[in-house]
Amino acid sequence: MFKIIENKNSILISEELSPVLRFFIFFIGLSPLIFTPYELLIKPHWNEFSFIIVIPIIISFGAIFVGGTFIIVSIWGLDKFLEINFERKYILYSHKTFFGSLFKHKYKLTDLNKIEIAIHDWSDGPTTYSLEFHISKKIMNIGDFKKHDEAELLKSNITHKLRIE
């Protein structure tokens, strides 16, 4: 979920995986992790080794890898937050997981060099836009705007409050 929370003294931009989506991804990963090895290796009651068992073993390892990847994404999938506090004059950029904060970086507003709009052309969907914050040789990309005007409006709002261009 992409959210913008704006008040008089700050703007918070967040990109989060919803708990329902995390739960759904977890159970999608759980099914190949459990059922594929069971159906291919345990249920047939392999009594002795033969070269034909190599194929179910390879398929089971692939299913474990894919299912494990989905489970890891559901647990460790990153939520991004960027807070611009105009009163205290800082920018806080943080990543969180299901278990809590992964890291936080705090910058002074004077470290902000520029804000640009990044264009993301997708092969299988409409173009989306995000904001790039250039801070002390780092680029922080956040946002999921469907229209260029929405990104431009937030950018102009931030730059107006910061009085930069």
Residue, then its C-alpha position, 0 to 999 in steps of 0.5 A: m500500500f502506498k500512502i502519503i500522510e501530510n500535515k503542517n510540519s511533516i510529510l510521510i511517504s510510505e510503501e508497505l506490504s499489507p498483513v493480508l498480502r503477507f499472509f497470502i504470500f506465506f501460504i502460497g509459498l507453504s504449499p509447494l514447500i510441503f506438498t511437492p516433496y510429499e507427493l513425489l518422494i514420501k507418498p510413492h514409498w521409494n524402496e531403493f535408489s534408481f535413476i528415475i528418482v533423480i527427477p522427483i528429487i530435482i523437482s522437489f528441490g526446485a519447489i522447496f527453493v520457490g516455496g522458501t523464497f515466497i515465505i522469506v518474502s512474506i516475512w522479510g519483505l521491506d516496507k519503505f518510509l520517508e519522513i520529511n520534517f520541516e520543523r525539526k529540519y530532517i529527512l528520515y529514511s527507513h526500511k522495516t520488515f514484519f519483525g521490526s525496523l531494519f535500518k534508519h538513516k537520518y539526514k539534515l534538510t540541507d543535505l538534500n540536493k534535488i528531488e526528481i520524478a523517476i519514470h518506470d516504463w513496464s512491459d506488462g502494465p501502465t507507466t508509473y512514477s516515483l520521487e527520487f530524493h538525491i541526498s549526499k551522493k545517495i538516491m532514495n526512490i519512493g512512491d508509486f504514482k499512477k499519473h505524472d501530475e500526482a508525482e509533480l504535485l507532491k514534488s512541488n509541495i515539498t519543494h515549496k515548503l523547502r524553498i528549493e527547485 
